[in-house]
Amino acid sequence: MSSASQKEIVLVTGGTNGIGLDTVIYIASASPNYHVIVGARNLSKGETVLKDVQAKSSIQGTVSIVQLDANEDSSITAAAKKIEQEFGRLDVLINNAGICPETGTEQWPSRPTLRSTFETNVFGPAVLTEALVPLLKRSSAPKIINVSSVLGSISAISDHSGASSRATFPAYRMSKTALNMLTAYQYCQLKGDGFKVWTYCPGFVVTDLGRDREQRKDMGVESSETSAKGLLQIVRGERDADVGGFVARYGQKYEW
Ligand SMILES: NC(=O)c1ccc[n+]([C@@H]2O[C@H](COP(=O)([O-])OP(=O)(O)OC[C@H]3O[C@@H](n4cnc5c(N)ncnc54)[C@H](OP(=O)(O)O)[C@@H]3O)[C@@H](O)[C@H]2O)c1
């Protein structure tokens, strides 16, 4: 086992882009006591990202990579095995990988769109977490953070005068609502084993999720670094008072 196993071991799924990549950089820059594993569905992209991250002068901790496609059981099994062999345990799982294949203009998403959205955004984190629970149970302070969205909040859409009621993307929204239930379920099931679990909304930020990166920048939308900062706060224990809940950046908390 590597000497990195003395550190707090953090896995970020979808760590090769957007919020996941910024989170890898933020956590690895925060302290020498973190080892961050970049979950990469595409290993060659991941290796390039890993080199870029390791070359940053801000990095204090250590960083490695694991091939991890949340939609592939064989990839999940192999990743869990690799993490066990290299570190013997996992301290923090950040289920960040997600997709939004809808354009927002279709009348209703097709069945394949509904399926693929749920596959990555719900079934992926559900199956991956289950595979990693034995490694998380070996941690003295296991944490699971599911990256969701306020668009999955039933309370928010129920206010028909609010902004949430005007947003579209129903497949994406339903998938995030289901992910929120996964959080509540995991916390209920695993709390007795000392687990802390949260749903986290990273805010509306500039990434490739909506294929409108430049438009978001022109609109003055905030950087995904702000999302990473919020995730780092949870990892550091600064949102422990909100454990089991639906948290967001800047100390905010949402209703389910
Ligand atoms: N951006 C926003 O405004 C916003 C708002 C609310 C919530 N979110 C949530 O934040 C999370 C991150 O999104 P983002 O905005 O950073 O999007 P992004 O830039 O498109 O990055 C998504 C990441 O997920 C990875 N990914 C996609 N499918 C995967 C799979 N099957 N297995 C493993 N990894 C997979 C991608 O891999 P590749 O690098 O190979 O493409 C990429 O690294 C998502 O859960 C999203 O729903 C984002």
The ligand as a Gaussian input file, in Angstrom:
#p B3LYP/6-31G(d) Opt

LIG

0 1
 N      -22.720000      23.227000     -14.179000
 C      -23.794000      23.554000     -13.491000
 O      -24.288000      24.689000     -13.575000
 C      -24.418000      22.538000     -12.561000
 C      -25.532000      22.944000     -11.815000
 C      -26.108000      22.030000     -10.943000
 C      -25.585000      20.748000     -10.831000
 N      -24.505000      20.374000     -11.602000
 C      -23.985000      19.002000     -11.426000
 O      -22.591000      19.047000     -11.227000
 C      -22.011000      17.808000     -11.643000
 C      -20.797000      18.092000     -12.517000
 O      -21.245000      18.695000     -13.721000
 P      -20.393000      19.777000     -14.540000
 O      -21.232000      20.982000     -14.647000
 O      -19.041000      19.884000     -14.015000
 O      -20.439000      19.076000     -15.994000
 P      -19.287000      18.701000     -17.036000
 O      -18.350000      19.819000     -17.203000
 O      -20.043000      18.215000     -18.231000
 O      -18.524000      17.497000     -16.327000
 C      -19.182000      16.281000     -16.084000
 C      -18.152000      15.230000     -15.694000
 O      -18.838000      13.980000     -15.521000
 C      -18.140000      12.994000     -16.262000
 N      -19.061000      11.919000     -16.658000
 C      -20.134000      11.968000     -17.459000
 N      -20.679000      10.755000     -17.588000
 C      -19.930000       9.913000     -16.841000
 C      -19.981000       8.538000     -16.565000
 N      -20.897000       7.721000     -17.104000
 N      -19.069000       8.013000     -15.720000
 C      -18.111000       8.791000     -15.175000
 N      -17.984000      10.094000     -15.427000
 C      -18.891000      10.651000     -16.252000
 C      -17.533000      13.723000     -17.437000
 O      -16.457000      12.990000     -17.988000
 P      -15.578000      13.544000     -19.238000
 O      -14.558000      14.471000     -18.641000
 O      -14.997000      12.306000     -19.804000
 O      -16.529000      14.246000     -20.161000
 C      -17.085000      15.013000     -16.770000
 O      -15.825000      14.836000     -16.151000
 C      -23.126000      17.029000     -12.355000
 O      -23.637000      16.050000     -11.491000
 C      -24.152000      18.106000     -12.634000
 O      -25.451000      17.592000     -12.752000
 C      -23.901000      21.243000     -12.454000

